[in-house]
Amino acid sequence: MNCDFVYLHGKPLVTGLFKSQMSSFKVYELLPFLPCGEGEHLLIHLRKTGANTIYVARQLARYFDVKESLVSYAGLKDRFAITEQWFGVHVPGKQEYDLSNLQIDGVELISYARHNKKLRTGALTGNRFDISLTDVSDIAELTRRWQKIIESGVPNYFGEQRFGINHGNLGKAEALFAGAKVKDKKQRGMYLSAARSFLFNQIVSERIAAELFSSLVVGDVAMLSGSQSVFKIDQLSHSLTERLASQDIDITAALWGAGELMSEGIVAQQEQAIALAHASLADGLKRFGLKQERRRIRLTVSQPKLTVDGTTVQLSFVLPAGCYATTVLRELLAYQDMSERQQPELSNKEVL
C-alpha cells in the first residue's frame, strides 16, 4: 500500500542522519500523576536502552511470576533509543518489594511505588523528545522549516513505526481480515491499529492535497484544545476561524470503525471515499469491533528548542500522548534512519 503521504510544508530538501547512535534519540514519558504509595498496582519507572517495550513487559511478568496481561504500560516506545518509561504490575496484597535484584538486559531501574489504579494505555500527558541530527546538509533551511513547524504545526500522521518494517503490519492486517488467526492479543491489536492509522493518514493526506488542512468546512468536526470534546461545524464564522488559527480548536478526521460518521457534507464524502477505496481495511475494522472516533489532524510542538553545533542539530520538544516525533522530523528534513543498519547488533531479539 502507498504510504507516501502528502507533506504540509513541501517535501524537504535538507538531508541528515537520524539515530546515528542510541543516545541520539531520547524519550521521556510525562505522567499526569505520581504513584500515591498504596494500592494493588506497582508502578515501575525504567530507563531502557535498546530494549523494546513488549520485551521488557514480558521480562517483568517473569520476574513477578504473573501473567503477561497483568503487566501494563502507557504506550510503546522506539527500541533504538534511550527511553524513560513507566510500567505497571498488578500485585494485590501488601507485600513490600525490593527490586534491587531486577536485571533486564538494557534496563536501569529509576524508581517504583505502589498505586491505586492500573497504568492504562495512553495514560500520559505526553512525551518529551531530545533528538540529535548529524551531517545536516543545510542548517539555514532546516532552521527556517523548524520555525514554520513551530508556527503552523505538522500533519498529525501516525508515524512510520506504526506500520512496521516495510509496512508489514498492513499486510498482516489484510491477512487477519481475510481470516488468518492471530492468537496474541497485542499482535492483533498492532495490526488493527496499523489499518486504522493508514486510513486516517490517507484522509489527512487528501485534505492537504485539497488545500483544506488549515480551513474549516461546513460538515467538519472540531476538537477543543487540551481535550477530546468535539462539535460539528454547521456554519462558518470569523470567530471559529480565529479559534482555529489560535489553536483553541482543531479540525479532526475519522478513526475508522463501526457506527455513523460524525462529519457531514463534503467532509463525510471524502472520508467515505477513502474507506471505499480501501474497503478490506475499513470493513475489517468494523468486523473486529472498532468504533468510529475522531483524531485532530494538526500536531503542534510545545517547549521547542533548537541548538546547532557545526552540522549537528539538537532538537527538544514535547508532543501529546499518541503522537510521533518522526512525524515532526518528516516535515523537517529527509532523514536517513541509521538504526536500520544496526538492528542486528541490538541485544534482545524480540522486535516489534
Number of C-alpha atoms within 10 A of each C-alpha: 9 7 12 9 17 18 15 18 16 10 13 17 14 17 19 20 20 22 22 20 14 17 16 18 22 22 22 18 22 19 18 9 9 10 17 12 13 13 18 17 25 25 27 20 18 18 18 26 22 21 26 22 22 20 17 21 20 15 18 24 18 12 14 16 9 15 13 16 13 16 25 22 22 20 19 15 21 18 21 25 22 24 28 22 23 23 23 25 26 23 16 10 9 10 8 8 11 8 12 7 8 13 13 16 14 16 18 15 17 12 12 19 18 23 20 14 16 21 23 13 13 15 18 19 17 18 23 24 20 18 22 22 23 20 16 22 16 14 18 11 16 21 16 11 19 22 15 15 22 16 12 18 20 24 26 21 25 21 19 18 16 21 23 18 13 10 16 15 23 25 17 22 27 18 14 18 20 12 9 11 10 15 8 8 10 12 14 17 12 19 26 23 20 26 26 23 22 25 22 25 24 22 26 25 22 17 20 19 14 9 11 13 19 17 12 19 17 15 19 23 26 25 22 17 16 11 8 11 11 19 13 15 18 12 11 12 11 8 9 16 15 12 15 20 15 11 17 13 23 22 25 23 26 27 25 27 21 17 11 9 20 18 23 18 11 13 21 17 13 16 24 18 13 16 20 13 11 16 13 15 26 23 16 22 23 15 13 13 10 18 16 16 16 22 19 23 26 19 21 20 19 13 10 17 13 14 12 14 9 10 13 17 19 15 18 18 18 23 21 18 19 18 18 20 20 16 17 23 19 17 24 26 23 17 22 14 13 15 19 12 9 14 14 10 10 16 12 15 12 12 14 17
